[in-house]
Amino acid sequence: MCGFVLSNFKFDFKKNSKVIRHRGPDQTGNYKDNYINILFNRLSIIDLNKRSDQPFRYKNYILVFNGEIYNYLELKDELVQAGYKFKTKSDTEVLLFSFIHWKEKCLKKLEGMFAFCVYDISRKTIFVARDRFGIKPIFYYKDDNRFVVSSEKKSMFELNIEKKLNVEAMSNFILRGVYQNDKNTFFKKIYSLEPGKYLKIENKKFEIQKWFELEVKKEKIDYEDAKIKLDHLIKKSLRLSLRSDKNIAVSVSGGVDSSTLIYKLIETGDDNKIKYLVHWTCNDENDEKKFAKKLAKKFKKKLLISNFRKKDYFSYLKKVLNIIEEPFGGLSLMSSLKTFENLKQKKIRVLLDGNGIDEILGGYNHHISAHKKNFLDYRNQPVQGLKINFPQDILKKKWLDNLPNFKIQKRFSNPLKDSMYNDLTGSKLRRVLLQGDHLTMSQSIETRYPFLNNELVSFCFSLPNKYLIKNDYGKYVLRDLLNEKIFWDHKRPNQDPQTKWMHEFVLDRFVKELEKEEDFFDLGIFDKYHLLRRLKQWKSNKTGNSAFPMYMLLGFKFIKKNFT
């Protein structure tokens, strides 16, 4: 896990290295010639020896790589048979040789999470690629003469590039909750390379191609055989995810997802690598730590509990916004950050997380609704484009009139599968993964998502609906696989008391600040009269779900003040 910056113009290596030092505190390296400048910060996870430091060079090729190639040992065997000789024990060297040997076709052979750049010194070409589901981020900037490729936007801000807010993206987000749904970010000319795509740069020309599309084989499989294969694929992915030379922790709540991780880790026999189970809470009314404690006790693992309280609120709000550089939709990111800070103190460098399982096995309530009715009834909070989230009168009319359309992907002609697919490939999961990356990497921690294994994802999408949802339970086949080992409950109440806290102490402070800050309205997005009227209504009535819109507004306010 690492961070890198690549540009066709000179920049201060030392200064920029400090900006993304959190992504790689173990080693800093650089490369430059008359065409390209490359900076790299390394977080050492596999092969801790300096022989695996980056930028990694072999003959005329330079590689910078952020991520992990879980199946690097298997690929290494293939490359050895092809005549390649290795000097390291790292996945970095395997990745570079894979690219040299198979070119862009190597991408389909890679299992893992990655964002990497390969620079061909002789041809002066750059190849940039991102993993299938967008676990690792990569951004690029381009104007008439210059370009930058980087792991985080904040490194770009140090390069004296234009910092102009993308008002269209902001307007779409404030009303629909949609962002990270395409290449656009909240800043003009700064783009996200979309998941499953690669970028070729030659003579300042950008060519972007899609290399991955989810392949779903239509196969008839007996229910009991489906459980056996699901069990096999989960364990297979977990074994790959455990390849690390550093200590590992597992995020747990006691629900289906985290229970699956723990139980299946135990069954693989590799759970000795797990040093901690990690749980966070900020709501005594719906606190799930009793479930986490049961798991920890059962499997004789240390449990690290992080308690997020009201006194932490404003300091962590600022921390999160500085880290992710964009608005966000909930309290969970703030409480998560506190947890990651605690993990860093325990010298944990790798965290296993259960995100992704709901998207591939129909785990959300709106999946059940889609299964019962149709895809257009799909709803989620924050809204994913099908429902206006915020009163429209708070926006200036010109932005309402030019609001980009949100396109629903209907790939399967199956309401349930379409709903799952949109969550997997669209705004919902992509946003979670981006924010997760930035928050954990701010503490020099790598997060791995075993359920986002390509073979596992493809298999789950091939299963009949009746295996996924039964008796109003999502993830049914997984629940049945674990049987008595889990709590057979539906989605528990939200752990975040965000609406309650918003009415208790946040709204009042925010309204007072907003009344004084005219520059916020200089954005030209918001109608001051109607926005303040709505906020005061929420404050006085102490009703309504004001939390998500409020976090969006807090984010915009912060971006306007700090990033432009």
Beta strands, then each sheet from edge to edge (+ up, - down):
strand 1: 2-7
strand 2: 27-32
strand 3: 37-42
strand 4: 56-58
strand 5: 61-69
strand 6: 112-120
strand 7: 125-130
strand 8: 139-142
strand 9: 147-150
strand 10: 190-192
strand 11: 197-202
strand 12: 205-210
strand 13: 248-251
strand 14: 274-281
strand 15: 302-307
strand 16: 350-352
strand 17: 446-448
sheet 1: 2+ 3- 1+ 9- 8+ 10-
sheet 2: 4+ 5- 6+ 7- 11+ 12-
sheet 3: 15+ 14+ 13+ 16+ 17+
end
